[in-house]
Each structure stands twice: as C-alpha cells, then as structure tokens.
Amino acid sequence: MTSHDVVRLVRRATNEKSIGHLGTLDPMATGVLPLLLGKSTRLAQFFGQAEKSYTGTIRFGFATETYDAEGERVGEPQPLCKSLDELRALAKKFSGVMEQMPPAYSAKKINGVPAYKLARAGKPVPVKPARIEILNFELLSLDGDTAEFAMRVSAGGYVRSVAHELGEMAGCGAHLASLRRTRAGAFSLENAVTMDEMAQFAEAGTLAQHMPHLRSLLPEMPAVTIDTETAARIRNGMAVNVPEFSTSERVKIFSSQTELLAIGKRIAGTLVHPEIVMG
C-alpha cells in the first residue's frame, strides 16, 4: 500500500476531498503516516522538518537496485563475515550531521520528476547528496544474515541508504528488509489508528474523537485564545495584539477552546500578523 493509497482510502471513508500526508512512507514500510484533513492541510508547511523514528531489519549478503527488499539483486551474493560487535563498530559512522546520497529509486524530485520514474525508464538519475542528521542508529541483534535496528533521523533522511552503505562497509552488500515508522514528529504509533479502525470510526461518525486535539499539534508554538473582535480583524488579514505569549516566533491563535483560527507570526512584542488563516 502506498501513501497515496492511504489518502485515497481515507478520502473515501470520510468524504473529505482535501487530505494530505506528512511525508511519504515506502510501500514496503508500515507504521505512522500522519494525515491532515480539510482546512488542516494548510498547516502542512509547519510539519516539514519533523524528525522520524524507525525500527526494522537489514539483510546482509547482497545489495539491491532500490536498496530494499523490493528491488532486483545487484551482483552475486556474498557471505556476511562480521560479528554483531563489528557491525556495530561500522554503524558508528552513521551519527550526527552528514551528507547522504538518496536512492535512485526515491520520491526525490529532479526537474519536477520523481527520481524513481527516471530510474524505471532507464534514464540517468542525477541525485544529489542531502544534508541530514542521524540522531540515533543502533543495531539491536543479529540473527544469521539479518540485523534488527532502531533509528532516529531528521527529515529527508533515507533509512534505505544507511542499510546500503553499511552493506558496502561490511564488504558483502546489504539492503533494507523491513521497516516500521514508530514516530513522525509529535505523532507516535501508540496514538495512531489502524486503517480498519479509521473506517469503523468514520462510519460511526466518531473519527474526530480519535484525532489529536488541535491544541496539542505543533507543540513548539504557544496557544492563545482571542475575543470576537480580534478574531474578526484576523479574518480580514490584519495584524493584532494577542495575549502575552513566550518568545516563540509563531503562535497558534484560537477563537474558542477548540477552534484554531490562525497561525500568527510575531512582528514585535505581542503584535502578530496572521500567516495562515483557517477560516
């Protein structure tokens, strides 16, 4: 199931035409895929740099074209001749800020065209390295030729590329065998609903009760509640003074306890300009 498939199924179940996801999840992968529905899609720009957490397995012995189990094998199989401790020593390279080469089979845009479309067509794929940060990469166990791992990485990082490069360093090739995203920014697997649950809740009219409270979203932004007169000015795109908030550059502006009216950007002091108006 692709991320687009998930959006299509949620659109069908909710009758909500405007739906967007926060970061593509490979078809092979499972786990957290945050979705924004309706007016909330206007908030997508503020979630773009959220870090991600994953668990999964890396199989050593051969690389693949796509760097994962769905791709064709590259070269002849080679035995894994390194212990778990030796692999852990190699894995220490993948820590901190670094330049990472994305897979040719990826959703990275090249002159507006996804890289994977060029690769499938047999055309050159001039991908460029991207600066990412790996906050944690730990090999948890090794069973035969397959290692279990946990990883926390910045936005734009490819776990597949780490698996591929680790295989090169081990001298036998490797690819990503399985992947599960356990967290995407503030959204965790523990708080997610399954596709079946989503369909059941939507049919019962209770889906909203299982969504995060709007005040809990974008926790780095403080929340303020304004009066009716100030709300009218914001709806007209005017700068307003809001109740005192922290030194944050942006603030979530509510017209009631639950209705998010706008995202305001600080001009000076408590004077903010509505950057995004929800309605």
N, C-alpha and C positions, 0 to 999 in steps of 0.2 A: 504494500500500500504506500503510495507516495503522499507527500504533504498536500499536494493538490487534491488527491482523492479524499483525504480527511476533510478538507474545506468543502468539497462538493457534498459529502455525506452530511456534514453539519448544516450546510445551507438547505439541503432537502428536508432535514428533520425539523429545523427551526423556522423555515420560510423567511429567513433573513438573507437578503441578497448581498449585503455588504459584509464580507468576512475576510479577514487576512490573518496569516500566521506569522509568528515572530521567529523566523529562522528555519530554513529548510532542514528536514530530517531525512537522511537517506532512506530509500525504500526498504533496505535490509534491516534498518535500525528500528528499535521500539522505544517507548518512553514518552517523556514530556514534550508536547507540542502546544505551546500557548497560542490561543486564538483570540483575536479581537473581533467583536461583533458590533454591527451598527455604527453609531456615532463614535464608538471607542476606537475604530480604525484610525481616527485622526491622531491618536496617541502613539502610533507605531514608531514615529521618529525618536521618541524618548526611551525606547527599549532597545535600540540598535546595538549598544555596546555591552550588553549584559553578558557576564561570563557563564560558561556551561560546565556541568559536571557529568561524567560518564563512568560506566562500568562496561566491561566486555572481555573478549578474548582475542589473542593474537596467535595465529598458527605459523610456526616456523617451518622452513623446508623449501618453499618456493614463493616467488612474488607473482602478482597478477597485474594485468593492464590497468585495472581500476583501483588497485591497492586494497581490494576487499574480496570476499568470497564469491561475489557475483561475476568477477572478471575472468578472462582467459588466462591460463597459466603462462608465465614468461620463463623460458629456459627449462632445463632439466631439474628435477627435484634433488635437493642436497640434504644430507642428514644434519640435524642440529647437534653440534658437538660442544655446546656450552652449558654450564650448570645454571641454576636459578641465580646464584650469587654473582656469577659472571655476567649474566644478562642484566641484573640489577646495576652492576657497575657501568655497563654501557648505557643504561637508561638514564643515568645521572646527567648525561649530556642534554637531555630534554628538560631543562629547567630555566625559568626566567624569560627575559625578553630575547627573541631570536628572529631570524629571517626564515620563513618556511615556504617551500615550494608547494603550491596546491596541486592536487592530482589533475591530470589532463581531463579525466572524466569527472568533472565537477560542475557546479552551477555558476562558477565564476564567469562574469560577462567579459567577452573580448569583442570590442567594437559593437556592443549590443547583442552579441550572440553567445548563448551559454557554451562554455568550453566543451561539454560533453557532446553537443551536436556536431561540432567540428571534428572531434575525435572519432565519433561514429561514422562520419562521412569520409574518414581517412585523410582529412586536411590537417595542415600544420596547426598546432595549438601553442601559440606563444604566450604561455602563462608566465607571470612574473612573481617573484617571491614577495610575500607579505610579512609585515612585522606583527608578530603575535607574542603572547606571553603564556607560558605554561606554568601555572601556579602549583601544580602537584601532578606527579606521574609516578605511580607505584605499581610494581609487579608483585602481585599477591601470592601467586603459586605457579607451579609448572607441572603439568601432567602430560608426560610424553613430549610431544612437539607443540603443545598448546599452553600458553601462559594466560592467566587471568590478571586483569589490571583494573586500576581506578585512576581517573584523570580529571583535573580541573583546569580549564583552558579559557583564554579570553575569546571574545567574539572574533569570528573569522578563522579560528584555528581548525585544522583538519586532523582528526584522530587517525584517519587512514594514512596520512603522510608520515605520522610518527611510527606507525606499525611498519610501513615500507622501509623507512630509513633505519629503523632498529634491525630489521632483517638484513640490510646491506652491511651494517656494522658487525652483525653476528656471522657474516660470511656464508649464509645459507639462504637468504631471502626470507620474506615473511609477508603476510597480509592480514588484514583485519577480518577475523572470523565471525564475530558477533559484536553488537554494540547496543547499549541501552542508555538513553539520556535520563539521568536521575534528577537533574535540576537545570532550569534555564532562568537565570536571574533570580527573581523572587518566587518563581513557580517551581514547586517540587513535585516529585512523583507521589508523595504521600497525600498531597492535596488535589491530585488530578482525578478526573473521572474517566472511565473506560468508554469506548465508543458505544458499547451496548447500554451502559448506564446513561450516557448522553441521550440516546434515542428514547429510552424509557422516561427520563425526566422531561424531555421535550414533549412527549405525547401526553404526559400527566400535567403539563403546564407548571412544573416545579423546577425547571432548569436554573432559573435565576437564583433560587435559594442555594444552589450548589456552586455558584460563581463567587470569586473573591469579592469582598466589599470594596467599593471604589476608593474608599479612604485608605485601604491597605496597599493599593497599587502605587508604584513609583515612590517607595518609602523614603528616598533621598530628598523628596520635596515636602516641605511642611504643608499642612492643610489649614485654610482659614474659611470661615463662614461669613457671608456678607448679607446686608439688608436688601430689600426690594429695590430701593432707589439706586444703589450701587450696581446691582445686577443689571438694571436697565441700561446704565451707562456702558457696562462691559459688553452687552449685546450689541451696542452701537459702535464697538471698537474703540472706545475712549479709555485713556489712562485713568486709573482711580487709586485712591489711597485705601489700603486694606488694613485689617487689624495687624498689630505688630507680629512679625514672624522672624525666624532666625536669619542668618547671613546667607542663606541659600540664594542662588541666582534666580531660581524659579519657585513658584508656589502654586499649589492646587487650590482653586477657588470654588467653594461650594455655595449654592444658593439655599440649600437646606442640608439636613444631616446626611442625605444620601445622593442628592443631585449634584453631579460635577458640572459646573457651568463653564469653566475655562482653566487653561494653564496660563498663568501670568508671569511675565519676565520683569525683573526688578529694573527700574530706571534710576531711582535714588531713594534711599530710606525705605519707607513703606509705599512709595509710589510705584505701581506696576502697570505694564501695558499688556493687554490680552494677546498672547501669542497664538493661542488656539482657543476658539470659542466653540463649545459643544452644542449650543443651541438654547 
